[in-house]
Amino acid sequence: MKIFSTAPEGNELAQYVGVDYIKFSISIIESVIDWMKKNDSIAQPLLANIDLLLMIAHKYTTDANLLLEKRKTQEWKQVFNDWFARCGSKIPAKYRDGIKENGDELFKELEQYGH
C-alpha cells in the first residue's frame, strides 16, 4: 500500500474517492433528469444535486473535468429550463424568480467543468 501525501486522498485506497462521488452524483442527476422530463411537479431535486456535485468538483477539479461532459451538462440545463417553462407559473411568485436565478447560477458554475 502506497502513501504519497498527507491529504485525505493521499494513499492508493483513497485517491479515487472523488471519482466515485462524482460518478455517483452524475448517476443521481441522470435519474432526476429522466424524472423531470416527464414530471410537472413544482418541486425538483436537480438543483440540490448539482449544488452537491459542485462542492465535490471544487475539491476534485481534475476528476470533474475528466468525468463531466459539456454536452450532458447542456442537456441538463435544457431539461431544467423546459421544466421551468412548464411548471414555473405554478411555483409561488415569491420563490419563482429566485429558483430560476439559482438554477442559472448553478449551471453557469457547472459549465466551468468538463470536456
Secondary structure, DSSP 8 states (H G I E B T S, - for coil): --B--SSTT-BTTTTTHHHHHHHHHHHHHHHHHHHHHH---S--SHHHHHHHHHHHHHHSHHHHHHH--HHHHHHHHHHHHHHHHHHGGGS-HHHHHHHHHHHHHHHHHHTTS--
